[in-house]
Amino acid sequence: MSLSTTGRRVGQFAAAFGAINYEAPDYERLRSVSNSVVPFGKHVGTTVIEIGPDRAVVEIPQEPHVVNHMNTVHAGALFTAADIAGAAAFVGAAAMKLYIVESLVVRSASSTYRKPASGRIRAIATVDEREMRAILAAETDARFELTGKAVMVNDDDAPVAKFTFDYVCNVVVSDGQV
């Protein structure tokens, strides 16, 4: 754990977001930082366009470098956007107690492709509210399992793919600053 500029100890995952007003999180700032913490997302061209307490949205641009040989958006680009959107949805849901988060990692993922993805694609992600409440209520250092979901839609809001992520989240509250 490291000390943030707010004087509160923060977990390693949370430290990437710098000083946060946990009583009134700045979701726009969280969105901006989220765009810089995953360099691979920049490589693919994804952009976090929304983070809030209930969901996050990540966009894949309509660009030649994200398509496959059939001129549809590559499955790897879809997965990357869904993965980043899921993590961003977690950040938004955890914003008021993000400081307790030591790590969040994907343990497994599943995907269902519904139709060819073309054009601009958005990943709209959420995390399980019940599981999130348990994480935020942690009173001791603990490891939690968390489910995230992302639906991929095209410009017509038609679903092109769905992803489910199983995360492992470690929280550290042993410094008594909960």
C-alpha positions in Angstrom: 0.0 0.0 0.0 1.1 3.5 -0.6 0.2 6.9 0.8 -1.8 9.2 -1.4 -1.9 12.9 -1.4 -5.1 12.8 0.6 -3.3 11.3 3.6 -5.2 8.0 3.2 -3.4 4.8 2.5 -4.5 3.3 -0.8 -4.1 -0.1 -2.4 -1.9 -0.7 -5.4 -4.8 -0.8 -7.9 -6.3 2.4 -6.5 -2.9 4.2 -6.5 -2.9 4.4 -10.3 -5.8 6.9 -10.0 -3.9 9.3 -7.8 -5.6 11.5 -5.2 -9.4 11.1 -5.2 -12.1 12.8 -3.3 -13.7 9.6 -2.1 -16.8 11.5 -0.7 -17.6 13.0 -4.1 -15.7 11.1 -6.8 -14.9 12.9 -10.0 -16.1 10.3 -12.6 -14.7 12.4 -15.5 -11.3 12.3 -13.9 -11.5 8.6 -13.3 -12.5 8.2 -17.0 -9.5 10.3 -18.1 -7.1 8.3 -16.0 -8.6 5.0 -17.1 -7.7 5.9 -20.7 -4.0 6.1 -19.7 -3.5 3.1 -17.4 -3.9 0.4 -20.0 -1.3 1.0 -22.8 -2.6 -1.9 -24.8 -6.0 -0.1 -25.1 -4.2 2.8 -26.7 -2.5 0.4 -29.1 -5.9 -1.0 -30.2 -7.5 2.5 -30.2 -10.1 2.0 -27.5 -11.4 5.0 -25.6 -13.2 5.0 -22.3 -16.0 7.4 -23.0 -18.1 7.0 -19.8 -17.6 5.9 -16.2 -20.3 6.2 -13.6 -21.4 4.3 -10.5 -23.6 2.0 -12.6 -21.7 1.3 -15.8 -18.8 2.1 -18.1 -18.7 2.5 -21.9 -15.6 1.9 -24.1 -15.5 2.7 -27.8 -13.6 1.0 -30.6 -13.2 3.5 -33.5 -14.1 2.6 -37.0 -10.5 2.3 -38.2 -8.7 0.0 -40.6 -6.2 -1.3 -37.9 -9.0 -3.0 -35.9 -10.5 -5.1 -38.6 -9.7 -8.6 -39.8 -9.4 -10.1 -43.3 -13.2 -10.1 -43.6 -13.4 -6.3 -42.8 -15.2 -6.9 -39.5 -13.9 -5.8 -36.1 -11.3 -8.3 -34.9 -12.4 -10.5 -32.0 -9.2 -9.4 -30.1 -10.3 -5.7 -30.4 -13.7 -6.6 -29.1 -12.3 -8.5 -26.2 -9.9 -5.7 -25.3 -12.7 -3.1 -25.3 -14.9 -5.4 -23.2 -12.1 -6.1 -20.7 -11.3 -2.4 -20.3 -15.0 -1.6 -20.0 -15.4 -4.2 -17.3 -12.5 -2.8 -15.3 -13.8 0.7 -15.7 -17.3 -0.3 -14.5 -15.6 -1.7 -11.4 -13.7 1.6 -10.9 -17.0 3.5 -11.2 -18.8 1.2 -8.8 -16.0 1.2 -6.3 -15.1 4.9 -6.6 -16.2 5.9 -3.0 -13.9 3.2 -1.5 -11.5 2.6 -4.3 -8.6 3.2 -1.8 -9.2 -0.3 -0.4 -8.6 -2.1 -3.7 -5.2 -3.8 -3.8 -5.8 -5.7 -7.1 -8.5 -6.7 -9.6 -7.6 -9.4 -12.1 -9.6 -11.4 -14.6 -9.6 -15.1 -13.7 -11.7 -16.2 -16.6 -13.8 -14.8 -19.4 -16.4 -16.1 -21.9 -17.6 -14.6 -25.1 -20.6 -15.0 -27.4 -20.4 -13.4 -30.8 -23.9 -12.7 -32.2 -23.2 -11.1 -35.6 -20.3 -9.6 -37.5 -19.2 -6.3 -35.9 -18.6 -3.4 -38.2 -18.2 0.3 -37.8 -17.9 2.0 -34.5 -18.4 -0.5 -31.6 -19.2 0.3 -28.0 -18.7 -2.0 -25.0 -21.2 -1.3 -22.2 -20.2 -2.9 -19.0 -21.5 -3.5 -15.5 -20.5 -5.4 -12.4 -22.7 -7.5 -10.2 -24.2 -5.1 -7.6 -24.6 -7.7 -4.8 -21.0 -8.8 -5.1 -19.9 -5.2 -5.3 -21.7 -4.4 -2.1 -19.8 -7.2 -0.3 -16.5 -5.8 -1.5 -17.3 -2.2 -0.4 -18.5 -3.5 3.0 -15.2 -5.3 3.7 -14.0 -4.8 7.3 -10.9 -6.9 7.0 -8.3 -7.7 4.3 -10.1 -10.2 2.0 -10.3 -11.7 -1.4 -13.6 -11.5 -3.4 -15.0 -12.9 -6.5 -16.9 -10.6 -8.8 -18.8 -11.0 -12.1 -18.7 -8.4 -14.8 -20.7 -8.3 -18.1 -20.2 -6.3 -21.3 -22.5 -6.1 -24.2 -20.9 -4.9 -27.5 -23.2 -2.8 -29.7 -22.8 -1.2 -33.1 -23.9 2.3 -34.2 -27.5 1.0 -34.5 -27.4 -0.3 -30.9 -27.7 -3.8 -32.1 -25.8 -6.3 -30.0 -22.8 -7.9 -31.8 -21.2 -9.7 -28.9 -21.5 -10.4 -25.1 -18.7 -11.0 -22.6 -18.8 -12.3 -19.1 -15.8 -11.8 -16.8 -15.0 -13.5 -13.5 -12.7 -11.3 -11.5 -10.7 -11.7 -8.3 -10.5 -8.6 -6.2 -8.2 -8.2 -3.2 -8.9 -5.5 -0.7 -6.7 -4.2 2.1 -8.4 -2.4 5.0 -6.0 -3.4 7.8 -4.7 0.1 8.3 -8.1 1.0 9.9 -8.8 3.8 7.4 -12.2 2.3 6.3 
